[in-house]
Amino acid sequence: MSRGFRVGQWIRVRSSKEILDTLDADGTLDGLPFMPEMLKYCGQRYRVYRSAHKTCDTVLSWAIRSVDDAVHLDLRCDGSAHGGCQAGCLFFWKTAWLKSVDGDNDTQIAVNATTDASDAHIASVALTKGTRQPSSTGETEPRYRCQATQLRKFTREVTRRGRWNPIFYLRDLTSGNVRPLQFLWFGAIAVLNAFSHRWLRRRYPHLCGGASGKTPMFSTNLSPGEIVQVRSKDEIMQTVNADMRNRGLSFDVEMVAYCGTEQRVLRRVEQIIDEKTGRMMRLPNPCIVLDGIVCSGNLSMTRMFCPRSIYPYWREIWLKRLTTD
């Protein structure tokens, strides 16, 4: 990982002025946008959550791509400058926007509040202009621009051969993204799956949707804070078709690990930005995000150990209400 930043290390986000000085006319550094939603974290101290040396391509293929000089902090976008998008993506932070500090003995004197607020306002005005893409003639709604929509501009393709090279995954271990036992366990599963998929056309865990025709659904109007139980894998398989979808929403292999567990509802998701087009999508059937449940990439064929920690979306038919706080 560049600059020696490791998972768990204390860093401080540089001031808005320092960061603005690193950006080009498009508000990016090496193609990565610095977004207005990130400004409120300037000057603050955090621990590195993950090395962002790779990420999954949510724009086109879901395959893994390589990223230079970036990390994730445990900070997510609130969509406030992007039409209220509810995807809650982790931000990518270029290492040039951060500096290492001693978590126990950080004696840096705080920046003058008035000056800092002034710099942040100037930065916000400049960055907000970059949150919109040019619209076509006749378009009435804006097309948004964010780190997710620009992902292919600040990442590089990893070839199929590269994805099968064990050395490619050593950085997941050395950066601290993956613990040694986790690395060995899921690495062994990946090897077994490679053989079983080629010769038996099956993978672990095995998923087979059983719904035909229009897939079933129902709404229980779950609210943030409610406790739910994720239904069993067999129950969920009866609600998805052969493509593992329920009303267009995919049930991903990474979600299997949570079947049968009790979880807390974080929020309902009703609108998200389409990474391909930049347009806001209003979901005809709202989805649920569960608190702390994110994709790990542990069992995925093309995005193993992806550190992006995307929230999986859950249909209410996959969840059973237990209690309300």
C-alpha positions in Angstrom: 0.0 0.0 0.0 1.4 3.4 -0.9 2.8 5.7 1.8 2.8 2.8 4.3 -0.9 3.1 5.2 -2.2 -0.1 6.7 -5.5 -1.3 7.9 -6.0 0.1 11.4 -3.5 2.9 11.1 -4.4 6.4 12.3 -4.5 9.1 9.6 -5.7 12.7 9.4 -7.6 14.0 6.4 -5.8 17.0 5.0 -7.5 20.4 5.0 -9.9 21.3 2.2 -7.4 23.8 0.8 -4.6 21.2 0.7 -6.9 18.8 -1.1 -8.3 21.3 -3.5 -4.7 22.1 -4.5 -4.2 18.5 -5.7 -7.2 18.5 -8.0 -7.4 19.2 -11.7 -10.0 21.3 -13.5 -12.5 18.4 -13.2 -12.1 18.1 -9.5 -10.2 14.8 -9.7 -6.8 13.4 -8.9 -5.7 10.7 -11.3 -9.3 10.5 -12.4 -10.7 10.0 -8.9 -13.3 12.8 -8.0 -13.1 14.4 -4.5 -16.8 14.8 -3.8 -18.5 17.6 -1.8 -19.8 15.0 0.7 -16.2 14.3 1.7 -15.5 17.9 2.8 -16.9 17.6 6.3 -14.2 15.0 7.1 -11.3 17.4 6.4 -9.0 17.9 9.3 -10.5 14.9 11.2 -8.6 11.8 12.4 -9.7 8.3 11.4 -8.3 4.8 11.2 -7.7 3.2 7.8 -10.6 0.7 7.2 -9.3 -1.0 4.0 -6.6 -0.7 1.4 -8.4 0.2 -1.8 -5.8 -1.3 -4.2 -8.5 -3.0 -6.0 -12.3 -2.8 -6.5 -15.2 -4.4 -8.3 -16.5 -2.8 -11.5 -20.1 -2.0 -10.8 -20.4 0.0 -14.0 -20.1 -2.9 -16.5 -18.8 -6.3 -15.5 -18.5 -6.7 -11.7 -15.0 -8.0 -12.4 -12.1 -6.8 -10.2 -10.1 -3.7 -11.2 -6.8 -2.3 -9.9 -6.5 1.1 -8.1 -3.4 3.1 -7.3 -2.6 5.0 -4.1 -6.1 4.8 -2.4 -7.6 3.6 0.8 -11.1 3.3 2.3 -11.9 4.9 5.6 -15.1 3.8 7.4 -17.0 6.7 5.9 -19.9 6.5 3.5 -21.5 9.0 1.1 -24.8 10.4 2.3 -25.8 11.5 -1.2 -26.5 15.1 -0.1 -24.8 16.6 -3.2 -26.1 13.9 -5.5 -29.8 14.2 -5.4 -30.2 12.1 -2.2 -28.8 8.9 -3.6 -29.2 6.2 -0.9 -26.5 3.7 -2.1 -24.2 4.7 0.8 -21.0 3.9 -1.0 -17.6 3.9 0.8 -15.5 6.8 -0.3 -12.2 6.3 -2.1 -9.4 8.4 -0.6 -6.2 9.1 -2.4 -3.2 8.8 -0.1 -2.2 12.3 -1.2 -5.4 13.6 0.7 -4.2 12.0 3.9 -1.3 12.1 6.3 -0.2 9.7 9.0 -0.5 10.6 12.7 0.1 8.9 16.0 -3.3 7.9 17.2 -2.3 8.3 20.9 0.0 11.4 20.7 -1.5 13.5 17.9 -0.6 17.0 19.0 -1.5 18.8 15.8 -3.1 22.2 16.5 -6.5 22.6 15.1 -6.8 24.9 12.0 -8.4 28.3 12.7 -12.2 27.5 12.5 -13.1 30.6 10.5 -10.3 30.1 8.0 -11.2 26.4 7.7 -14.9 27.1 7.2 -14.1 29.7 4.5 -11.8 27.2 2.7 -14.5 24.5 2.9 -17.1 26.8 1.4 -14.9 27.7 -1.5 -14.1 24.0 -2.0 -17.8 23.1 -1.8 -18.8 25.6 -4.5 -16.0 24.4 -6.8 -16.7 20.7 -6.2 -20.5 20.9 -6.5 -20.1 22.0 -10.2 -18.4 18.6 -10.8 -21.4 16.5 -9.5 -23.3 16.9 -12.7 -22.6 15.4 -16.2 -23.6 17.2 -19.4 -27.2 16.4 -20.2 -28.6 15.6 -23.6 -31.0 18.0 -25.3 -34.5 17.6 -23.9 -33.4 15.9 -20.7 -35.4 17.2 -17.7 -33.5 15.5 -14.9 -29.8 15.8 -14.1 -27.2 13.2 -14.7 -24.9 12.8 -11.8 -21.2 12.3 -11.6 -19.5 10.7 -8.6 -16.8 8.2 -7.7 -19.1 5.3 -8.6 -20.0 6.6 -12.1 -16.3 7.5 -12.8 -14.9 4.2 -11.5 -13.5 3.0 -14.8 -11.6 6.3 -15.2 -9.4 5.9 -12.0 -9.1 2.1 -12.2 -7.3 -0.4 -14.5 -8.5 -3.7 -15.9 -7.1 -6.8 -14.3 -6.9 -9.6 -16.9 -8.4 -13.0 -16.4 -4.9 -14.4 -16.2 -4.0 -11.8 -13.6 -7.1 -12.7 -11.5 -5.8 -16.3 -11.4 -2.3 -15.4 -10.3 -2.0 -16.1 -6.5 0.5 -13.2 -6.2 -2.3 -10.8 -7.0 -4.0 -11.7 -3.7 -0.9 -11.4 -1.5 -1.6 -7.6 -1.2 -4.9 -8.4 0.4 -3.0 -10.2 3.1 0.0 -7.8 3.5 -2.2 -4.7 3.6 -4.3 -6.1 6.5 -7.5 -6.3 4.4 -7.7 -10.1 5.0 -6.6 -12.1 8.1 -4.3 -15.1 7.5 -6.9 -17.7 8.4 -9.5 -16.0 6.3 -7.0 -15.8 3.4 -6.2 -19.6 3.6 -9.8 -20.7 4.1 -11.4 -18.7 1.3 -8.4 -19.3 -0.9 -8.9 -23.0 -0.6 -12.6 -22.6 -1.4 -11.7 -20.6 -4.5 -9.4 -23.4 -5.7 -12.0 -26.1 -5.1 -14.7 -24.0 -6.8 -12.4 -23.5 -9.8 -12.2 -27.2 -10.3 -15.8 -28.0 -9.5 -17.2 -25.3 -11.7 -15.1 -26.5 -14.7 -15.8 -30.2 -14.3 -19.1 -30.4 -12.5 -20.7 -27.0 -13.3 -21.3 -26.4 -9.6 -19.9 -24.1 -7.0 -20.0 -23.7 -3.3 -22.4 -22.5 -2.0 -24.8 -24.0 -4.6 -27.6 -21.7 -5.6 -30.6 -22.7 -7.7 -33.6 -20.4 -8.1 -36.9 -22.2 -8.0 -39.4 -19.5 -9.0 -41.0 -19.5 -12.4 -42.9 -16.8 -14.2 -43.3 -13.5 -12.2 -41.4 -13.8 -9.0 -43.3 -13.3 -5.7 -43.0 -10.3 -3.4 -44.6 -8.6 -0.5 -44.0 -5.5 1.6 -44.1 -5.4 5.4 -43.0 -1.7 5.5 -39.9 -2.5 7.6 -38.4 0.6 9.3 -34.9 1.5 10.4 -34.0 -0.1 13.8 -36.4 -3.1 13.4 -34.9 -6.6 14.1 -35.4 -9.1 11.3 -34.4 -12.7 10.6 -32.9 -13.5 7.2 -34.9 -16.4 5.8 -33.1 -19.7 5.1 -31.4 -20.2 1.8 -34.0 -22.8 0.7 -36.8 -20.3 1.4 -35.1 -17.5 -0.5 -34.4 -19.9 -3.5 -38.2 -20.3 -3.9 -38.5 -16.5 -4.5 -35.9 -16.1 -7.2 -35.8 -17.3 -10.8 -33.1 -19.2 -12.6 -31.0 -16.0 -12.9 -31.2 -15.6 -9.1 -33.4 -12.5 -9.4 -36.5 -11.4 -7.7 -38.3 -8.5 -9.6 -34.9 -7.7 -11.1 -32.9 -7.7 -7.9 -30.2 -10.3 -7.6 -29.6 -12.5 -4.6 -25.8 -12.6 -4.5 -23.7 -15.5 -3.3 -22.1 -13.2 -0.7 -25.6 -13.0 1.0 -25.8 -16.7 1.8 -23.6 -16.4 4.9 -26.3 -14.3 6.6 -29.2 -16.7 6.0 -30.9 -17.6 9.2 -29.2 -14.8 11.2 -30.9 -11.9 13.1 -30.0 -8.4 11.8 -31.1 -4.8 12.3 -32.6 -2.8 9.5 -30.5 0.2 8.6 -32.8 1.9 6.1 -35.1 1.5 3.1 -33.5 2.3 -0.3 -35.9 4.0 -2.8 -33.5 5.8 -5.1 -29.9 5.2 -6.3 -27.7 6.6 -9.0 -27.3 4.3 -12.0 -23.5 4.0 -12.3 -23.7 3.5 -16.1 -25.8 6.5 -17.0 -25.5 8.8 -14.0 -29.3 9.1 -13.8 -31.3 8.7 -10.6 -33.2 5.5 -10.5 -36.4 5.5 -8.5 -36.9 1.9 -7.4 -40.5 0.6 -8.1 -40.0 -1.9 -5.3 -37.9 -0.5 -2.4 -35.1 -2.6 -1.0 -33.7 -3.0 2.5 -30.2 -2.4 3.8 -29.1 -4.2 6.9 -26.9 -2.6 9.5 -23.2 -3.7 9.1 -23.9 -6.3 6.4 -21.6 -5.7 3.4 -20.2 -7.7 0.5 -16.8 -9.2 1.3 -16.1 -10.8 -2.0 -15.0 -14.0 -0.2 -17.0 -16.4 -2.4 -17.1 -14.5 -5.6 -15.5 -15.7 -8.8 -14.4 -12.4 -10.3 -14.2 -10.1 -7.2 -12.5 -12.1 -4.5 -11.6 -10.1 -1.4 -13.0 -6.9 -2.9 -12.6 -4.3 -0.1 -15.3 -1.9 -1.3 -17.8 -3.3 1.2 -21.0 -2.5 -0.8 -24.3 -2.9 0.9 -26.3 -5.8 -0.5 -29.9 -5.0 -1.1 -32.6 -7.3 0.4 -36.1 -7.8 -0.7 -38.6 -7.8 2.2 -39.7 -11.3 1.2 -36.3 -12.5 2.2 -36.6 -11.1 5.7 -38.9 -12.0 8.6 -39.8 -9.2 11.1 -39.0 -10.2 14.7 -39.2 -7.1 17.0 -39.1 -3.4 16.9 -37.0 -1.3 19.3 
